[in-house]
Amino acid sequence: MWFAVAVFSSASGATLAQRPPLPQVGICGLLGLLFVAFGYLKVFRSWLYAIPLHWLVAVHISRFVGAYFLILYHRNELPFAFAVLGGCGDISTSCICYCVSSTALPFAGHATCDLLDLEYIGFSRHNIRGDDGNMTCAPQP
């Protein structure tokens, strides 16, 4: 449903008229709704806990397309600061996510595989470790 709304709003040109900070406010509002739903709706919370953690990490495997940024930089179609740093960050995130999601470790229900560290890699685009210097996974005992 979210995808259909995004495609429709983009195809209709509605997103072109939005100027900052409106898109950011919308994203923060949706994130706030998710936090409220998680806190107050037991069915929603149990559904989220039922999702295997490696599926959430595997979504980031699609970031291998960062290699296309490097191709565009080689053609002088993207600047170095965006293409090379972003492309290398996306490729390294994709490789790490593939390794993490392809492990056969059963994860504990409330354990995290430090998704924030994986996002930190994507945002910094030049660091392969998070703030604490490692990525931790907690297998079930």
Secondary structure as GFF3:
##gff-version 3
##sequence-region A 1 141
A	DSSP	alpha_helix	2	11	.	.	.	ID=ss1
A	DSSP	alpha_helix	22	40	.	.	.	ID=ss2
A	DSSP	alpha_helix	42	50	.	.	.	ID=ss3
A	DSSP	alpha_helix	53	58	.	.	.	ID=ss4
A	DSSP	three_ten_helix	59	65	.	.	.	ID=ss5
A	DSSP	alpha_helix	66	74	.	.	.	ID=ss6
A	DSSP	alpha_helix	80	101	.	.	.	ID=ss7
A	DSSP	alpha_helix	115	124	.	.	.	ID=ss8
###
